[in-house]
Amino acid sequence: MSSPSAADIIATLDGISHGSFNGNEVERLKVRAAARRLLARVESPYERAWGFCFEQPIVSAALQTTIDVGLWKAWTDAGGGEKSIDELVKLTSPEVETNLLRRLFRLLAAFNVVDESGVDKFKPTPFSQAIGDEKTKVRASLEANNNQYCLASHNLPKYLQKISYVEPTVTDENNHSQSDPDGLNFFARLQATPKYYADFTGHMEAWTAWKTPWTKIYDPSRLLDGAIVTTDAPLVVDVGGNTGIDISHVLTELPDLPAGCLVLQDLPEIIAKAKETVDSRITAMAHDFFTEQPVKGARAYFMHAVLHDWPLAEATKLLRNTRDAMTRGYSKLFVYDIVLPEQGASISQTVMDVNMMSLLSAKERTRGDWESLLKGAGFSVVKFYEDPQGYEMLIEADVC
């Protein structure tokens, strides 16, 4: 039997798209991982090096430039559709010189950000339309990269050399502060620059929405068994819950819960934004989790992608503040975070791990790391619940 031709292989690959999986995210992510492995096998070593050194940085720069002149939002707001380069120029503000935009769009078409439909004619893709649609938070994610992630990544080799190649654990003077023009660490820069904070918050919203809702891994109705559900003893407190996606999942699953039994906590500027969108039955409360937890005796305290922001000392303090508010034998802790496998960690998991090191001197943790951290803070692990997407796990723990 003859081997398939290049044309046959290309036809098969070109027939696969995001919609090919009928909403089955688990299957889609398996194929996505396989496609990445395929590219790594097909490319020569130099082609891979070319991609890392030449392609990714300049595409990022082109995307940021076209964001800065408002092109994507204007195009999406205009209903999309095929546009000539001259028509696209008219959507920019300040207006971009025609040949400059032509050169940028040739690059973006080559990387499938847009479709090149003819000479100097382009059509939007789902990705480019999403950049222009503020509800998707794709634009915010791309800008968060330009604001902080790229600079810190570029500085990381110099910083690791400076600290003699030991694992970073200092939160104040770290790689981010070394790359920041004013020497600020990651969260201090967010506090000092409202636009950066807004972009980062949008990125976190998009990231959270991409993941499996925690209530699909653990049925929150189980928490009602023997629970006291009142304003004074809420059912779930979402600690560091950003703008409320995770706590809203609980309300979706348990729509008859009375007002006040679900609590969303984050810093004041985040809570001010959350109050504009979160359901009025959810109590939005400003709280710094490095101070005493004001909500005592809740049935469950929930943390999603919070502890991975902090090295051991700070993570332990945060957990102990939570433990001190809990009722032994009644309250539960749920941590929804990456649990790195000892072997075969995914691109998404490992990228997040090294980014945490670069930005925050923090880390993603293995199962053993989590057990050690929780035990040191006064908890015992009850169970690790698998995420069907294979990205995070939900960890259930009790007070020792």
HELIX and SHEET records of a PDB file:
HELIX    1   1 ALA A    6  ASP A   14  1                                   9    
HELIX    2   2 HIS A   18  PHE A   21  5                                   4    
HELIX    3   3 GLU A   25  VAL A   42  1                                  18    
HELIX    4   4 PRO A   45  TRP A   50  1                                   6    
HELIX    5   5 GLY A   51  GLU A   55  3                                   5    
HELIX    6   6 GLN A   56  ASP A   68  1                                  13    
HELIX    7   7 LEU A   71  ASP A   77  1                                   7    
HELIX    8   8 ILE A   85  LYS A   90  1                                   6    
HELIX    9   9 THR A   98  ALA A  110  1                                  13    
HELIX   10  10 PRO A  126  GLY A  132  1                                   7    
HELIX   11  11 GLU A  134  THR A  136  5                                   3    
HELIX   12  12 VAL A  138  ALA A  144  1                                   7    
HELIX   13  13 ASN A  145  TYR A  149  3                                   5    
HELIX   14  14 CYS A  150  LYS A  162  1                                  13    
HELIX   15  15 ASN A  175  SER A  179  1                                   5    
HELIX   16  16 PHE A  186  ALA A  192  1                                   7    
HELIX   17  17 PRO A  194  TRP A  210  1                                  17    
HELIX   18  18 TRP A  214  LYS A  216  5                                   3    
HELIX   19  19 PRO A  220  LEU A  224  5                                   5    
HELIX   20  20 ILE A  245  GLU A  253  1                                   9    
HELIX   21  21 PRO A  268  ALA A  274  1                                   7    
HELIX   22  22 LEU A  307  ASP A  309  5                                   3    
HELIX   23  23 LEU A  312  ALA A  325  1                                  14    
HELIX   24  24 ILE A  347  LEU A  360  1                                  14    
HELIX   25  25 ARG A  367  GLY A  376  1                                  10    
SHEET    1   A 3 LYS A  83  SER A  84  0                                        
SHEET    2   A 3 LYS A 121  PRO A 124 -1                                        
SHEET    3   A 3 VAL A 114  GLY A 118 -1                                        
SHEET    1   B 7 ILE A 282  ALA A 286  0                                        
SHEET    2   B 7 LEU A 262  ASP A 266  1                                        
SHEET    3   B 7 VAL A 236  VAL A 239  1                                        
SHEET    4   B 7 ALA A 300  HIS A 304  1                                        
SHEET    5   B 7 LYS A 332  ASP A 337  1                                        
SHEET    6   B 7 MET A 393  VAL A 399 -1                                        
SHEET    7   B 7 PHE A 379  GLU A 386 -1                                        
SHEET    1   C 2 VAL A 339  LEU A 340  0                                        
SHEET    2   C 2 ARG A 365  THR A 366  1                                        
END                                                                             
